[in-house]
Amino acid sequence: MSVSGGSPVFGRPRRARPVHLLSALGLAAALALTSASPATAAAPTATGKATTGKPATGKFPPGFLWGVATSGFQSEGSFPDSNWTRYADRKAGGATDPYGNSVDFRHRYPSDLKLARGLGANVFRTSIEWSRVEPRRGHRDPEAIAYYDDLVRRVKAAGMRPMLTLDHWVYPGWVADQGAWDNPRTQDDWLRNARFVVDRYKRQGVVWITFNEASAYIYKELTARPMDLGQMMKMRDALVRTHRAAYDMIHAVDPGAPVSSNVAYGSPVNGIFDAALFNEVTDKIDFIGIDYYYGANLQNGTAAYALMGEFWKIDPEPEGLYYVLRNYQRRLPNLPVYIVENGMATDNGKPRQDGYTRSDHLRDHIYWIQRAMADGVKMMGYNYWSLTDNYEWGSYRPRFGLYTVDALTDPSLARRPTDAVPTYRSIIANRGVPAGYVPVRKPGWCSIEDPVATCLGTTPTPPASYRRAA
């Protein structure tokens, strides 16, 4: 998972002065609330019919990109010196579990790719880790490069398209030693490595992600390094400049390849999340990449558990995704939308106390995506986070995997399928949920995702009895 539990205040550069994190979050929430966009399209009704007269749901088109996602650091194990191996060692940023060997994707990727393809997925997302490729300045590790070469080759051989992330919050230890993003040299170093990676995997149908969730990246650095406001703003501006340069470089080296930076949807503070990078690069993305895990409404304030890293305690808000998709599509009507990450945490793999299953969560979110498509959202792809459980930035306790792995207690690191494996396989094969599907989770009232539509009576109201679809 990539979504953080909160975000600092972002904006254009200004003189640094001390800011308390909670004050920053409060200001973020206030700004996000005041910047909420009104709905312009007709909302669905209780009958399951859109008020526009269009079908309530739309089937996913042939050729739709169905994927699974992971990241190198979180899953590979045997990781070289980096900012995050250091954070984990000193228990910075809330880390509680040692990194160890994670789920050993580095040596088990051939079999993991077979699991992904067995779902019917045609996209596999991971990251090409700078720390592994260039463990020392100017020295590229032949063994690491051979590993990534074989990984990309096997992804393609399995009939899947590579989605490669160039930066999933991890950089080499030598970059940390030179001051990380405080040092302008890091931008040049990053672009030099990115150019090497893009040149190596060009013309292979790659979908490129520059920075994973810039807002969460900055927030995690803020809590783990830590940084002051001046450093935070310097990092934000460096990411913006570097993404813009990377976009142009990728299109020059790998013409026609789609490029974006996925945005973390952050519920009340999303207006500030977008200011981390997204607002400054809307002319330098080829699709809208969205990560959606949770929302908030007046009946559901459990998103606050994200601030404590207890993601399994959050009550999901599947219908919020409908409004999020429409909002971003309204802002950039000419671009398609790709859900780069979506998933649900469980507490060490234990069932939720409310009985809501991973299958329920997956079907409900797919249902609301289909509703959004019926109302004009141009969907390009969907990735489930994640294929297997992995290291969730300091802990193995939150479990997001379609296949669960007991990284701390099972030396064999066996991949055990959850109930969502056959569910996702069926969704892909049938291009969505059935036309008569009724979500398990009832929509809440007055959603922060679209206050105007949902607080004034045009929200999708639940049927008299929500039931589990057969």
C-alpha angles and dihedrals in degrees: 000000000000105000116109126210096244145354139226123238115278131193141119118323117282138157110297120244131166115281126182111231094230090051089051091051091049092052090046091054092048093050092046092051093050092048096052111134120230119241116260101179127068114269124228119262135218092269092064091246121118114236089235090070093245121129113282093237135021126214116240109257124249109270093032112155110247113182151163123222140210138147132237100239094043095053113017103074123194087074124182126230111303142142090269098047085054093047091050093048094053094036092241124165093024097307112164105164127058113246094232111159096325108209092322096241086158089074101023101049096111092060093039090054088054089055090052093049090046088065090058092250117160097188129058118190125199138134131257100226116226090201090060097041095046108021090164127031109274094003117107115195110233092202092053092047091050089052093053091043090055092044093055091043092053093046089056094042089055090057095255130126117234117239103192124194116205096197124022095170095286128110133168122278091244089059089052088051092055092053101272111234091352087076116071088212089072091069091057092044091050093049091047091055092043091052090053092051096045092047090051096051101032121131092026098106094259121171104213127215114187104190123009110227100335092199093055090042090058093043093051091050089048092056099036105040092020118230135193122229093267092054090045092055091045090054092048092053092045092054091050093050093043094049092050091050091044092052091056092043094051093050090050094048100034106026116202095018112132115241132191145139114236115233123220110233103223107182112224094011097046094113087062094042089058091051090064091076115317098079091053098049107042087118090053103054129084096201138013108255114200132184111199124181108143144359138191139234137166090271094047122048096154094113085089087079087074089072088064095042092246095131093159090068093060118105105226120236104205095173089059088073089064091059094041091054092048092047095054092042090052090052094049105022095171097058128079120234126237121189097216094182135017128152149115133252124225125194104260089323095302119140116264114258091235092056094242106147134205088250091053090050093049095047093046093052093045088051092055091046088055089050089052091049090053088055094053107274110146103225119197104173151338130217124193115220107247143011092196135005112270145165107310100203098287104353143059091201099091105074116200101158130123080212114042122220126189096217095175101041109027114070090191091058089215117193108230118189119238124213089266095068096079089036094057091043090054093046091053094045093048096038094240141340119317119278091249096050115136116198118246093216114067117227113254127228125261103007120203087221090074113000096176095055098037102039096047099056103268095102118118100271117211123252116252090266125020111211138181110261117238 
